[in-house]
Amino acid sequence: MKEQFTKDAQRLDASTADAASHAEYSFLATPVTEPIQRSLFGEILDWMLVPLLLLWPMSIAITYLVTKTIANQPFDHALEDRVAVLAQQVKQVGSKVVTSTTGAARDMLRADDIDYVYFQVQGPNAELIDGDQSMPLPQDEEKPAPGIIVFRNDTMNGTEIRVAYTYVDLHRWQSNAAVPKEAATALVQVGETLEKRAQLANEIIKGVIMPQFIILPIALALVWLALSRGLRPLAELQQRIRNRRPDDLSPIDSGHVPEEISPLVSSLNDLLARLSQSIEMQKRFIADAAHQLKTPLAGMRMQSELALRQTDQDEIHRSLLQLSKSSESATRLVNQLLALAHTENQTPATQPFEPLELSELARNAVQDWVQTSFSYRIDLGFEQPGHPIMISGNPLMLRELLNNLVDNALRYTPPHGCVTVRVRSDEDNAQAFLEVEDTGPGIPAADRSHIFERFYRILGSNVEGSGLGLAIVKEIVQQHDATIDIFNNPHQHDPKFPGSLFRVTLHMERRPAMAVIEDLG
């Protein structure tokens, strides 16, 4: 449905300027927190040295345990031999268990320059046959079969000892079964303190650990030198970049950098290329802006000088009228330049998008152009669907986009023509369309790819303008990840005035399932 609005026209320039100044003030007022710089050299060194320093004491501990096991083996063999020799001396004579160990053999058994050696022979009824009465006895669950020598760790007189023991079968001297079989065994055990074992383990530890105290500092120094040498290309690259002139945006030579740094240099070269292109565009923009401003300023100066020389009131009035038009043109150009700069600096990160209803935004924007359409003697209409169209975007930027499209349509449409703003969506409600349709002379196909360039004007149009409106539209479209297309007006059949249709395609927001159910209800 087409509606005609009669509300007073309002300008968006003041609100856009206020929003720009507010955004600039907010940006300046936000404190900047510098991130803490991390040293690549220090981080690599930490990841190499910290595990090394943690593994070193673990290596010492494991080495010590293995060394003690190795040191025990020869002494256990000697202790086993002593038990075997002593067990061979145990026999049963009649009902009595005796040992044939002589005093010299007993002295040999106890002979040790470092450790104390203890032995004990105990009969079937736990009676002491020979040796030390105070030697601890093995646990019942530790009793092996006769003839099997077993080792255990124990304590005697508060000192740790290593004990080897075995049971001797006394039935081999029995001619009858007078003694019960389960009691016919004698316990033989020999124990010694652990001093020799500890000394040997310490000697082995010293032989293994001491070289590590020499190797570890050498390893640390080699790691330091290797890291310094490996990171030297980074330092050289840093020095080369630091020695460049501020205006030197040429690519960085990647022929002398390691393979791992080559992607970084390639990214820097891409950044430099984009920066060079951006600077060139800014220079061209400033030059074009200066050239465009020069014309209205020169006209204002000429009209003011002419008004000063005139004495006729009508001529003075005519000069002042031309001066007012030139100042209005210059003001519009400056506002358009500010709007373009503001649009280019806006991103979803600096000013997040928000959900908005496109029909309502477009209706409010069109209402501001009703009075202007009266002055142009153009029929300005608005069409919308019967359901809301929700999108996500920046309302100020989208309103600026629509204002520029409507302004462009009103300027190029002849008097008594029509301009229609239309909001609609596709059948799947996935895309929203914002269309501005006019009955003007249309845009030739050859010019449609250029009209969004800054200061581009179609030859022979003879319409006043800054040449920035459609450039602002293109920038806002890109900010919203949208597209804009240009067609001839499908409702216009005049070959002299085919009209134009600008269509902006936006992504619609997916409504929650509950909202869809309510709509269906």
C-alpha positions, 0 to 999 in steps of 0.5 A: 500500500502506498502512503503519502506523508505530510510531516515536517522534514527533518535533517539527519546531519545534526544527529549524525554529527552528534553521534560521530562526536559522541563516538570520538569522545568515547574512544578518547575517554576509554583507557588503553591498557597495553598488553604485557610483552612476552620474550620469545627467547625467555619463553623457549628457554623456560620450556627447555630449562625448566623440564631439564632442571626438574628431570635432573633431581628425578634422574639423581633419585632414580640413579640412587635407587638403581645403584643401591640395587646394584650394590646389594647384589655382590654382598647378597651373594657373599651373604648367601654363601655364608648361609649355605656354608653354615647350613652344611654344618647343621646336623642332628645326632640322635634327638639333638641338633648340633653344629660342627662349626669350629671356633676358627670357622666361627671367627671367619664367619664374623670376620668383617672390617666394616660391618657387624656380622650376626648368625643364628642356628635355631632348632626345631623347637625354637631352641638356640643351637649356636650364634646370637640369641637376639637376632630377629626371627622371620615371619611365619608367612615368610618360611621358605621350603628347606634348602631355599635361601631367602633375603629380608631387611630387618633391624637389630639393636636399632640398626638396619641389617640385611639377613639371609636365612634358610631352613635345614631338613633334619630328616636326612640324618634320621633313620626313623620317624621319631621326630615329626616331619613338620618339626624336623627343620632347623633355622639358619640365618646370617645378617650383617649391617649395611655400611659396606653397601652404603659406601659402595652405593655412594661411590657409584653415585659419586661416579655417576652424578659428579660428571652431571654437575659438569655436563649440566652447566655446559648443556645450559650454555649450549642451549643459550648459544643455540637459542641466541643463534637460532633467534638471530634472524629475528633480531636482524629482521627487526633491525632491518625494519627499524632502519626503514624510512617512515614512508618506505612501504616497499615489501620486506625481502624474505630471501634471508629469513628462516622458513618458519618466519617466511609466513610472518614476512609474507603477512607483513608484506600483504599488510604493507601493500594494503596500507600503501593502497589505503594511503594512496586512496586517502591521498586521492580522497584528500586531493579530490575533496580539496578540489571539490571544496575549491569550487564552492569556496571560489564561488563564495569569494567571487560573489562576496567581492561582487556584492561589495562592489554593487550599489544596486540592491537587486544586484546585491540581493542576487549576489547574496542569493548565489553566495547562500547557494554556494555556502549550502553546497559547501556545507553539504560537501563537508557534511558528506565528507564527515559522514563518509569518514564516520562510516569508514571508521565504524565497525561492529566492534566499535559500535555493535549492531542491534536488532531493529525493525526495518519497516519502522526505521524506513518509515521514519526516515521517509517522513523526514523527506516529505517536505523536501519532496513537496519543494521538488514537486515529486510524489514520495511514497512508502510501501511496507509488508503486513508483518515486521521485518527484523534485521541486525544493524546500526540504525544511524548508519542504515538511516544515513544509507536510506537518506542518501538513496532518497536524496539521490532519487529526488534530485534526479527525478523530474518534477511531477515524477514519483519516488517510492521507498519499499520494504519487503522480504523473500518467501523464506523470510531469510532476506530483507529488501530495502528498495528506492524506486524513481522515475528519473532518467535512469543510470546507463549500464556502463556507469553502474559499476562506477557510480559508487566511486567517490566524486564520480558524476555521470556526464550530462546529468547537470544535477548539483551534488557532492558525488559522495552520497552513493560512496557512503551507501556502498560503505554502509552496505559493506559494513552490514555484510549486505549487497546493493544492486541497480536495475531499471524501474520495472514499473516505468515504461517511458524509454526517455525516463526508464527510472532506477531501482536501488535494491539493498539486500540484508540478512534477516534475524531468525525469530525464536520458535515461540514467536513463530507459534504466536504469529501462527496463532 
